[in-house]
Amino acid sequence: MTHIIQLLLKVCPLCFSKPVAGGNQALKYLAPYICRVAITNNRIKNLEKGQVCFRFKNTETKQWQTDTLPALAFIHLFLTACAAQGLC
C-alpha cells in the first residue's frame, strides 16, 4: 500500500499535499474569484413604475450610455448575460 501512495505522490504531488491552512482561509482567498458581482449598484440608476434605468458600456464605442427597460426585460437581459459569462 505504501508503494502505491509513494507512486501517486510522484505523479501528482499537489493532489496529495498537506493543506496549508483551514477552510476559512481558503474561502477568503477564493471568494473574490468565485463570488463575482454581475452588476454593481451604482450602474442601476433608477427603479420606478416597473422601469429600470441603468448604465452600460457600449462595446463598440467604449462609451458609457444609459438605457431604460421594463423590469422584466431588464431581468431577462441580466440573466442572459450572467448565463453567458458563467455567473448563474
C-alpha positions as a printed Julia matrix, in Angstrom:
88×3 Matrix{Float64}:
   0.0    0.0     0.0
   2.75   2.5     0.79
   4.31   1.82   -2.61
   1.08   2.96   -4.32
   0.95   6.14   -2.2
   4.59   6.95   -2.98
   3.93   6.44   -6.69
   0.86   8.71   -6.56
   2.86  11.41   -4.77
   5.45  11.34   -7.56
   2.82  11.53  -10.3
   0.56  14.15   -8.71
   2.22  15.84   -5.72
  -0.33  18.66   -5.49
  -3.28  16.3    -5.16
  -1.88  14.7    -2.04
  -0.07  17.59   -0.35
  -0.95  18.71    3.17
  -3.3   21.67    3.45
  -1.56  24.95    4.26
  -4.46  26.48    6.2
  -8.04  25.75    7.16
 -11.17  26.09    5.08
 -11.84  29.68    6.19
  -8.55  30.9     4.77
  -9.16  29.05    1.51
 -12.66  30.53    1.22
 -11.33  34.03    1.93
  -8.73  33.59   -0.81
 -11.1   32.08   -3.4
 -14.22  34.21   -2.73
 -13.24  37.15   -4.98
 -12.77  34.74   -7.87
 -15.91  32.68   -7.26
 -18.47  35.19   -5.95
 -18.41  37.91   -8.56
 -20.93  40.73   -8.74
 -22.75  40.74  -12.06
 -23.85  44.38  -11.88
 -22.91  46.97   -9.28
 -25.45  49.14   -7.5
 -24.04  52.35   -8.98
 -24.91  51.15  -12.5
 -28.61  50.87  -11.65
 -29.73  54.49  -11.7
 -33.45  54.22  -11.03
 -36.24  51.7   -10.49
 -39.62  53.32  -10.85
 -43.05  52.33  -12.17
 -41.8   48.96  -13.37
 -38.91  50.51  -15.33
 -35.19  50.03  -14.68
 -32.8   52.79  -15.71
 -29.19  51.57  -15.88
 -25.76  52.47  -17.23
 -23.73  50.21  -19.5
 -20.57  50.47  -21.56
 -21.16  50.24  -25.29
 -18.69  47.62  -26.57
 -18.38  49.28  -29.98
 -17.84  52.9   -28.91
 -16.37  52.16  -25.44
 -18.61  54.96  -24.13
 -20.93  54.74  -21.12
 -24.61  55.0   -22.03
 -27.91  54.98  -20.14
 -30.96  52.93  -21.07
 -34.38  52.29  -19.53
 -36.19  48.97  -19.9
 -39.28  47.36  -18.42
 -38.24  45.42  -15.3
 -38.94  42.0   -16.85
 -36.93  42.85  -19.96
 -34.05  44.05  -17.75
 -34.15  40.83  -15.7
 -34.17  38.76  -18.9
 -31.19  40.71  -20.29
 -29.36  40.46  -16.96
 -29.86  36.69  -16.6
 -28.91  36.09  -20.23
 -25.65  38.0   -19.71
 -24.96  36.14  -16.43
 -25.52  32.74  -18.03
 -23.25  33.65  -20.96
 -20.48  34.63  -18.56
 -20.97  31.59  -16.34
 -22.17  33.6   -13.35
 -25.52  31.83  -12.93
